[in-house]
Amino acid sequence: MKDDIKVGDVMTVGVITLPQEKSADDAAKLLRKTKVGCIIVTKKGKADGIVTERDLIYKVVAEGRNPSKTTLHEIMSTPLRVIDAGADLNTVAKAMKSNKVKRLPVIDRKQRLVGIVSEGDLVRVYPGVTDVLVEQAKLRFSKNEIFTGVCDSCGLFSENLKRFEGRLVCDVCREEEEI
């Protein structure tokens, strides 16, 4: 199921960008105005790097740099790690983990920037994915299936265990619990 959902289905469309010549001050004001956590930095109109709130704090504020005189080129993270819009959620989660990033710009087949996917986007869709997986698992187990093993209720061995309220129980325990 996770493989059926693509990055393009969960990404945020409308990525905020600024040219690399702009200042950290410009970036901070734009982040506040748009209420996003990062800006894609461009060079000649193409995505070249990323500046996050963390970059502004660590590389400008904490170092005592002048935000009006510090360019995005000086503080952006490169190389820009990207993910294809057709990648599945498992692939994007692994890419975020291996690259130690919380956001990945999303590109299309022509290498154009089409969106951004964040850990938050994955968390937002995860409960729905889990619900579907649980339902699929339930469908695989018919109530008429008979198992051999130890009863989850009385602890005795039985050759006639059936599922009852999420447990495997013998006929005697099932009859007692139904009463």
ZITA-V360289 format. One record per residue. N is the residue number from 1. RES is the residue in three letters. OMEGA is omega in radians with two decimals (* if undefined). Layout:
BEGIN
n:N res:RES omega:OMEGA
n:N res:RES omega:OMEGA
END
This chain:
BEGIN
n:1 res:MET omega:3.14
n:2 res:LYS omega:-3.11
n:3 res:ASP omega:3.13
n:4 res:ASP omega:-3.11
n:5 res:ILE omega:-3.08
n:6 res:LYS omega:3.12
n:7 res:VAL omega:3.14
n:8 res:GLY omega:3.13
n:9 res:ASP omega:-3.04
n:10 res:VAL omega:-3.06
n:11 res:MET omega:3.01
n:12 res:THR omega:3.14
n:13 res:VAL omega:3.13
n:14 res:GLY omega:-3.09
n:15 res:VAL omega:3.11
n:16 res:ILE omega:-3.12
n:17 res:THR omega:3.01
n:18 res:LEU omega:3.06
n:19 res:PRO omega:-3.08
n:20 res:GLN omega:3.14
n:21 res:GLU omega:-3.13
n:22 res:LYS omega:-3.06
n:23 res:SER omega:3.05
n:24 res:ALA omega:3.08
n:25 res:ASP omega:3.09
n:26 res:ASP omega:-3.12
n:27 res:ALA omega:-3.13
n:28 res:ALA omega:3.13
n:29 res:LYS omega:3.13
n:30 res:LEU omega:3.08
n:31 res:LEU omega:3.13
n:32 res:ARG omega:-3.10
n:33 res:LYS omega:-3.06
n:34 res:THR omega:3.14
n:35 res:LYS omega:3.05
n:36 res:VAL omega:-3.06
n:37 res:GLY omega:-3.13
n:38 res:CYS omega:3.09
n:39 res:ILE omega:3.04
n:40 res:ILE omega:-3.12
n:41 res:VAL omega:-3.09
n:42 res:THR omega:3.04
n:43 res:LYS omega:-3.08
n:44 res:LYS omega:3.08
n:45 res:GLY omega:-3.13
n:46 res:LYS omega:3.13
n:47 res:ALA omega:-3.06
n:48 res:ASP omega:-3.10
n:49 res:GLY omega:3.14
n:50 res:ILE omega:3.05
n:51 res:VAL omega:3.14
n:52 res:THR omega:3.05
n:53 res:GLU omega:-3.13
n:54 res:ARG omega:3.10
n:55 res:ASP omega:-3.14
n:56 res:LEU omega:-3.13
n:57 res:ILE omega:-3.05
n:58 res:TYR omega:-3.00
n:59 res:LYS omega:3.14
n:60 res:VAL omega:-3.06
n:61 res:VAL omega:-3.07
n:62 res:ALA omega:3.12
n:63 res:GLU omega:3.10
n:64 res:GLY omega:3.14
n:65 res:ARG omega:3.09
n:66 res:ASN omega:-3.09
n:67 res:PRO omega:3.14
n:68 res:SER omega:-3.10
n:69 res:LYS omega:3.13
n:70 res:THR omega:-3.12
n:71 res:THR omega:3.10
n:72 res:LEU omega:3.11
n:73 res:HIS omega:-3.11
n:74 res:GLU omega:-3.01
n:75 res:ILE omega:-3.09
n:76 res:MET omega:3.07
n:77 res:SER omega:3.10
n:78 res:THR omega:-0.10
n:79 res:PRO omega:-3.14
n:80 res:LEU omega:3.10
n:81 res:ARG omega:-3.09
n:82 res:VAL omega:3.09
n:83 res:ILE omega:3.13
n:84 res:ASP omega:-3.13
n:85 res:ALA omega:-3.13
n:86 res:GLY omega:-3.14
n:87 res:ALA omega:3.12
n:88 res:ASP omega:-3.07
n:89 res:LEU omega:3.11
n:90 res:ASN omega:3.13
n:91 res:THR omega:-3.13
n:92 res:VAL omega:3.12
n:93 res:ALA omega:3.11
n:94 res:LYS omega:3.14
n:95 res:ALA omega:3.11
n:96 res:MET omega:-3.12
n:97 res:LYS omega:-3.07
n:98 res:SER omega:3.12
n:99 res:ASN omega:-3.14
n:100 res:LYS omega:3.11
n:101 res:VAL omega:3.14
n:102 res:LYS omega:-3.12
n:103 res:ARG omega:3.06
n:104 res:LEU omega:3.01
n:105 res:PRO omega:-3.10
n:106 res:VAL omega:3.14
n:107 res:ILE omega:3.08
n:108 res:ASP omega:-3.09
n:109 res:ARG omega:3.13
n:110 res:LYS omega:3.11
n:111 res:GLN omega:3.10
n:112 res:ARG omega:3.11
n:113 res:LEU omega:-3.09
n:114 res:VAL omega:-3.13
n:115 res:GLY omega:3.09
n:116 res:ILE omega:3.12
n:117 res:VAL omega:-3.10
n:118 res:SER omega:3.04
n:119 res:GLU omega:3.12
n:120 res:GLY omega:3.10
n:121 res:ASP omega:3.14
n:122 res:LEU omega:3.14
n:123 res:VAL omega:-3.14
n:124 res:ARG omega:-3.11
n:125 res:VAL omega:-3.06
n:126 res:TYR omega:-3.14
n:127 res:PRO omega:3.11
n:128 res:GLY omega:3.11
n:129 res:VAL omega:3.14
n:130 res:THR omega:3.13
n:131 res:ASP omega:-3.14
n:132 res:VAL omega:3.13
n:133 res:LEU omega:3.11
n:134 res:VAL omega:3.12
n:135 res:GLU omega:3.10
n:136 res:GLN omega:3.12
n:137 res:ALA omega:3.13
n:138 res:LYS omega:-3.14
n:139 res:LEU omega:-3.14
n:140 res:ARG omega:-3.10
n:141 res:PHE omega:3.10
n:142 res:SER omega:3.11
n:143 res:LYS omega:-3.10
n:144 res:ASN omega:3.13
n:145 res:GLU omega:3.12
n:146 res:ILE omega:-3.09
n:147 res:PHE omega:3.04
n:148 res:THR omega:3.14
n:149 res:GLY omega:-3.11
n:150 res:VAL omega:3.12
n:151 res:CYS omega:3.13
n:152 res:ASP omega:-3.12
n:153 res:SER omega:-3.07
n:154 res:CYS omega:3.11
n:155 res:GLY omega:-3.13
n:156 res:LEU omega:3.10
n:157 res:PHE omega:3.10
n:158 res:SER omega:3.04
n:159 res:GLU omega:-3.06
n:160 res:ASN omega:3.09
n:161 res:LEU omega:3.07
n:162 res:LYS omega:3.11
n:163 res:ARG omega:3.11
n:164 res:PHE omega:3.14
n:165 res:GLU omega:3.07
n:166 res:GLY omega:3.14
n:167 res:ARG omega:3.02
n:168 res:LEU omega:-3.09
n:169 res:VAL omega:3.11
n:170 res:CYS omega:-3.12
n:171 res:ASP omega:-3.09
n:172 res:VAL omega:-3.12
n:173 res:CYS omega:3.13
n:174 res:ARG omega:3.11
n:175 res:GLU omega:3.14
n:176 res:GLU omega:-3.12
n:177 res:GLU omega:3.12
n:178 res:GLU omega:-3.11
n:179 res:ILE omega:*
END
